[in-house]
Amino acid sequence: MSLPHVELTYILQYGYLALFVILILSELAAFAPVGILLIALGALSRSHYFDFSLLLIVSTLGSTVADYIVYRIAKQLGKKEGYRRFVERNGFASRIEHYMTHHPRATISLSRLVGFAGVPVNAMAGLSGIPPVTYVFFDALGNFFCCIVYLLIGYYVGAAWQYDSTIASFVLGIIFTISLAGYLVFFLFRKKRKTRQ
């Protein structure tokens, strides 16, 4: 049984509390793409298994709590000499720091839409001394838009499923493939950069 099925089983059994906990663990451990889970839940809300508004609230809250944990840990650790060396050696980290310095609010909000950028931006926000209120507001705003996009995709895929399950499965397969390809391209690109350095 694959992870999304296991997660959905727990959520179907234990409801919104399970969704909240699974989102926090997924965001912190990055063991499963959260977007795929939210698309599936959006489709289930179309079939009245869940309330769409509650899914949106719980998913936004869970994602924001997970992000804040990373932010808080980074803030407690503070900028060490090792951090400076890491940023200088890592092109991705230095780009994030550059954006965080010049456009902190936009960087925090928009990084929610780019799955692999979330955790590094959360850490950089804590290390950069972004005030907690500013961070939480723009992080929650970004999470809200990210969650509503995924849930709406699932909701309309659910509508297509009711109309024609073959077309819906095909659309969901394309979305899954694109998401997976995005993660693979990122990690391959990152590995190539490390090899060149």
For each residue, the residues with C-beta under 8 A, 3 or more apart:
1: 5 6
2: 5 6
3: 6 7 31 32
4: 7 8 32 36 37 40
5: 1 2 8 9
6: 1 2 3 9 10
7: 3 4 10 11 22 26 32 37
8: 4 5 11 12 37 40 41 44
9: 5 6 12 13
10: 6 7 13 14 18 22
11: 7 8 14 15 18 19 22 41
12: 8 9 44 49
13: 9 10 18
14: 10 11 17 18
15: 11 18 19
16: 19 20 50 54 55 58
17: 14 20 21
18: 10 11 13 14 15 21 22
19: 11 15 16 22 23 41 55 58 59 62
20: 16 17 23 24 58 61 62 65
21: 17 18 24 25 62
22: 7 10 11 18 19 25 26 37 62
23: 19 20 26 27 34 37 58 59 62 63 66
24: 20 21 27 28 62 65 66 69
25: 21 22 28 29 31 66
26: 7 22 23 29 30 31 32 34 37 66
27: 23 24 30 34 62 63 66 67 118 119
28: 24 25 66 69 70
29: 25 26
30: 26 27 119
31: 3 25 26
32: 3 4 7 26 36 37
33: 36 37 115 179 180 183
34: 23 26 27 37 38 63 115 150
35: 38 39 115 150 179
36: 4 32 33 39 40 175 176 179
37: 4 7 8 22 23 26 32 33 34 40 41
38: 34 35 41 42 55 59 147 150 151 154
39: 35 36 42 43 150 151 153 154 157 172 175
40: 4 8 36 37 43 44 154
41: 8 11 19 37 38 44 45 50 55 59 151 154
42: 38 39 45 46 52 55 150 151 152 153 154 155 157 158
43: 39 40 46 47 154 155 157 158 161
44: 8 12 40 41 47 49 50 154 158
45: 41 42 48 49 50 51 52 55 151 154 155 158
46: 42 43 154 155 156 158 159 161 162
47: 43 44 158 162
48: 45
49: 12 44 45
50: 16 41 44 45 54 55
51: 45 54 55
52: 42 45 55 56 151 155
53: 56 57
54: 16 50 51 57 58
55: 16 19 38 41 42 45 50 51 52 58 59 147 151
56: 52 53 59 60 144 147 148 151
57: 53 54 60 61
58: 16 19 20 23 54 55 61 62
59: 19 23 38 41 55 56 62 63 143 147 151
60: 56 57 63 64 140 143 144 147
61: 20 57 58 64 65
62: 19 20 21 22 23 24 27 58 59 65 66
63: 23 27 34 59 60 66 67 112 143 146 147
64: 60 61 67 68 136 139 140 143
65: 20 24 61 62 68 69
66: 23 24 25 26 27 28 62 63 69 70
67: 27 63 64 70 71 118 122 139 143
68: 64 65 71 72 122 135 136 139
69: 24 28 65 66 72 73
70: 28 66 67 73 74 119 122 123 126
71: 67 68 74 75 122 123 125 126 130 132 135 139
72: 68 69 75 76 126
73: 69 70 76 77 123 126
74: 70 71 77 122 123 124 125 126 127
75: 71 72 78 126 127 129 132
76: 72 73 126
77: 73 74 80 126 127
78: 75 127
79: 83 84 127
80: 77 83 84
81: 84 85
82: 85 86
83: 79 80 86 87 127
84: 79 80 81 87 88
85: 81 82 88 89
86: 82 83 89 90 93
87: 83 84 90 93 94 97
88: 84 85 94
89: 85 86 197
90: 86 87 93 94
91: 94 95 193
92: 95 96 120 190 193
93: 86 87 90 96 97 120 124
94: 87 88 90 91 97 98
95: 91 92 98 99
96: 92 93 99 100 107 117 120 121 124
97: 87 93 94 100 101 124 128
98: 94 95 101 102
99: 95 96 102 103 106 107
100: 96 97 103 104 107 121 124 125 128 130
101: 97 98 104 128
102: 98 99
103: 99 100 106 107
104: 100 101 107 108 125 128 130 134 138
105: 108 109 134 138
106: 99 103 109 110
107: 96 99 100 103 104 110 111 121
108: 104 105 111 112 121 125 130 135 138 139 142
109: 105 106 112 138 139 141 142 145
110: 106 107 113 114 142
111: 107 108 114 117 118 121 142
112: 63 108 109 118 139 142 143 145 146
113: 110 142 145 146 149
114: 110 111 117 118
115: 33 34 35 118 179 182 183
116: 119 182 183 186
117: 96 111 114 120 121
118: 27 67 111 112 114 115 121 122
119: 27 30 70 116 122 123
120: 92 93 96 117 123 124
121: 96 100 107 108 111 117 118 124 125
122: 67 68 70 71 74 118 119 125 126 139
123: 70 71 73 74 119 120 126 127
124: 74 93 96 97 100 120 121 127 128
125: 71 74 100 104 108 121 122 128 130 135 139
126: 70 71 72 73 74 75 76 77 122 123 130 135
127: 74 75 77 78 79 83 123 124
128: 97 100 101 104 124 125
129: 75
130: 71 100 104 108 125 126 134 135
131: 134 135
132: 71 75 135 136
133: 136 137
134: 104 105 130 131 137 138
135: 68 71 108 125 126 130 131 132 138 139
136: 64 68 132 133 139 140
137: 133 134 140 141
138: 104 105 108 109 134 135 141 142
139: 64 67 68 71 108 109 112 122 125 135 136 142 143
140: 60 64 136 137 143 144
141: 109 137 138 144 145
142: 108 109 110 111 112 113 138 139 145 146
143: 59 60 63 64 67 112 139 140 146 147
144: 56 60 140 141 147 148
145: 109 112 113 141 142 148 149
146: 63 112 113 142 143 149 150
147: 38 55 56 59 60 63 143 144 150 151
148: 56 144 145 151 152
149: 113 145 146 152 153
150: 34 35 38 39 42 146 147 153 154
151: 38 39 41 42 45 52 55 56 59 147 148 154 155
152: 42 148 149 155 156
153: 39 42 149 150 156 157 175
154: 38 39 40 41 42 43 44 45 46 150 151 157 158
155: 42 43 45 46 52 151 152 158 159
156: 46 152 153 159 160
157: 39 42 43 153 154 160 161 168 171 172 175
158: 42 43 44 45 46 47 154 155 161 162 168
159: 46 155 156 162 163
160: 156 157 163 164 167 168 171
161: 43 46 157 158 164 165 168 169
162: 46 47 158 159
163: 159 160 167 168
164: 160 161 167 168
165: 161 168 169
166: 169 170
167: 160 163 164 170 171
168: 157 158 160 161 163 164 165 171 172
169: 161 165 166 172 173
170: 166 167 173 174
171: 157 160 167 168 174 175
172: 39 157 168 169 175 176
173: 169 170 176 177
174: 170 171 177 178
175: 36 39 153 157 171 172 178 179
176: 36 172 173 179 180
177: 173 174 180 181
178: 174 175 181 182
179: 33 35 36 115 175 176 182 183
180: 33 176 177 183 184
181: 177 178 184 185
182: 115 116 178 179 185 186
183: 33 115 116 179 180 186 187
184: 180 181 187 188
185: 181 182 188 189
186: 116 182 183 189 190
187: 183 184 190 191
188: 184 185 191 192
189: 185 186 192 193
190: 92 186 187 193 194
191: 187 188 194 195
192: 188 189 195 196
193: 91 92 189 190 196 197
194: 190 191 197
195: 191 192
196: 192 193
197: 89 193 194
